[in-house]
Structures are given as structure tokens and as C-alpha cells.
Amino acid sequence: LRTVLEERTEKLEELRERVAELEAEREELAADRETVREERDRLADRVDELEDALAAAEARAEETDAAGDGSDGSTGPTLDAERALAGTNLFVQYESQGSSPTLSDAHDGADAGAVNDNLRLEHHAQFEAEGATVDGEQYATFLTATPEYRFVEWVVRELLYEIRDAGHRSELAALYDAIPEVYRVELRGTVEVPAGQEETTERTFDVILRDRMGAALMVADLNDSRDPVTGTMMEDLVDAAGDAAGPTDLAAAFYVTASFFAPESLDVSKEATSGGLLSRGSKESFVKTDRKSGYHLCLVESREDSFYLTVPEL
């Protein structure tokens, strides 16, 4: 009887351990299921947007066929928004490089108004832009109204002075020093990153701000929907920016939203930056990629055509 009892006790303990393992697996599967649901919902929203864009493009094509080529006065191609953005690069130019101040001078204290009067944000299209229309709107009008274009304008025309005037030059030194170096901005661009021995892969961002040699200085993803930024969306940016920071001197990664940041996305940001603000005088909202390198993770909210840096707080 003692032997039988010991065997049953041992078997019961094994069963208890197995139950604990199964419960842990169940919790892990539940978490994975929730992540998959969030991704499914995001993809479903994206499918709806693309279907709407396709329907609008088909309607315009039918109107053009019915009216005859050129009857609406348009002489260029008809594009959807994604194709127009993916085929566009922006360039930071100046009326004068010598007699008027530039962003490099602003870095050293030049007046914002004088620099902005001298600065021009020009665009180059990889398609015939003359007469082109996007969703029934002239290409140039469409472009300047996009969140991507307005965000870039904010970075080169306002952000440097906000950092400078708030006294955060040293805490955000990498970002502050990178802004005057911006020369070309790629919309819907990619950064090539190592993926093994003699192999590479790509990380995609909504906006990539590059220097004159093409190196990525800053990257950004934009959320223009009414839905808040989720933890999964923030993780995607942190992971992609971390990969992109390896082969480049990445200064900052931005998440820009027209809505707001859900608590779980703020948790991801806080964890990535080891708590955000460190000791006084240290780098703010800084993600370390190795012992000496890293980038500033910046969360930006868009309100009524204005942009506000919410993390880190200025």
C-alpha cells in the first residue's frame, strides 16, 4: 500500500507539473492570439483604404474614358496616393548659401525667421509631374497637404528652434546636430541593413531624412487614422529603427500620429528607452543600439496642422 501510495503521489505531482505547463502555454497562446488580432485589424483597415483608393481610381478612369483623353485639361498621369508618395523625393534648398543664414547658422543661433525665409522645400517626382493628378487633385496641391510633407516642413522649419529655445541642445544633441545635415527626404523609403554574411534586407519607413551622401539621419512612421498607436505598432518602429541604426548614424526615429498614443505604446517606448529621461544632463528618450551608439525615440502628435513633440517633453 505504501508503494502504491508513493507511486500515486509521484504521478499526481507529475500531473500537477503538466497542468502548470499547459496553463503557461495557454497564456502564451492567448497573448499571441491578441497580437494576431491586432495585426489582422490593422491589415483589414489597410485593405479597406486600398479598396477605396482602387474604387476611386477606377471611377476616375471610367470618367476619363467617357469624356475622352485630355478633355478635363489634364495632360499628365493619374496616380493614387501611395504611388505618388513612393515616387517623390523632397530636397532642402536655399535661395542663398552665402549672404543669408541656413540651418547650419540656426544651429549656432541664427534667427528662425531669416533662415526660413531663405529655405525652400522642393520636390522631385520619379514620374511626369507636369499635369499629374492624385485622386482628382493636382499633384503639387496634393503633396503639400499630405501629413508626410507637413511633418518634414515641421522638422526643418520648427523643431530645431523648439529644441534650442527649450534648452535641450545637449540632451537631444544627436537630433539637434542632424537637422542641419538634412538634404534629401525619401517618402515611402527603405534602409538597407545586414541580414547575415554578405546578405542584406530592407526596413521600410514612411519618411526617411537623409544627408547629402544618402545616409539615413532620421526615420518616421505616420498614423493618419482616428485609431490610436498600439503597442504592436510602436514595437514595429523600434525594431525597424534598431536595425536601420546598425549601418547608419541614425539620430532619431519618430512616430507621428493624428490620434494619440495608447498606454501600451507608451509602455513600449518607455521600455525601449530604459525609462525615458535618465539622470539630469543625460540623453533624453534614447534607445541604445550598442555600448556607444543609439538614437532618440520621439513621439509626435499632430493637431490642426501643427505638430507637438510629446516624448521627450521639451
C-alpha positions, 0 to 999 in steps of 0.5 A: 500500500505504501508503494502504491501510495508513493507511486500515486503521489509521484504521478499526481505531482507529475500531473500537477507539473503538466497542468502548470505547463499547459496553463503557461502555454495557454497564456502564451497562446492567448497573448499571441492570439491578441497580437494576431488580432491586432495585426489582422485589424490593422491589415483589414483597415489597410485593405479597406483604404486600398479598396477605396483608393482602387474604387476611386481610381477606377471611377476616375478612369471610367470618367476619363474614358467617357469624356475622352483623353485630355478633355478635363485639361489634364495632360499628365498621369493619374496616380493614387496616393501611395504611388505618388508618395513612393515616387517623390523625393523632397530636397532642402534648398536655399535661395542663398548659401552665402549672404543669408543664414541656413540651418547650419547658422540656426544651429549656432543661433541664427534667427528662425525667421531669416533662415526660413525665409531663405529655405525652400522645400522642393520636390522631385517626382520619379514620374511626369509631374507636369499635369499629374493628378492624385485622386482628382487633385493636382499633384503639387496641391496634393503633396503639400497637404499630405501629413508626410510633407507637413511633418518634414516642413515641421522638422526643418522649419520648427523643431530645431528652434523648439529644441534650442529655445527649450534648452535641450541642445545637449540632451537631444544633441544627436537630433539637434546636430542632424537637422542641419545635415538634412538634404534629401527626404525619401517618402515611402523609403527603405534602409538597407541593413545586414541580414547575415554574411554578405546578405542584406534586407530592407526596413521600410519607413514612411519618411526617411531624412537623409544627408547629402551622401544618402545616409539615413539621419532620421526615420518616421512612421505616420498614423493618419487614422482616428485609431490610436498607436498600439503597442504592436505598432510602436514595437514595429518602429523600434525594431525597424529603427534598431536595425536601420541604426546598425549601418547608419548614424541614425539620430532619431526615429519618430512616430507621428500620429493624428490620434494619440498614443495608447498606454501600451505604446507608451509602455513600449517606448518607455521600455525601449528607452530604459525609462525615458529621461535618465539622470539630469544632463543625460540623453533624453528618450534614447534607445541604445543600439550598442555600448556607444551608439543609439538614437532618440525615440520621439513621439509626435502628435499632430493637431490642426496642422501643427505638430507637438513633440510629446516624448521627450517633453521639451 
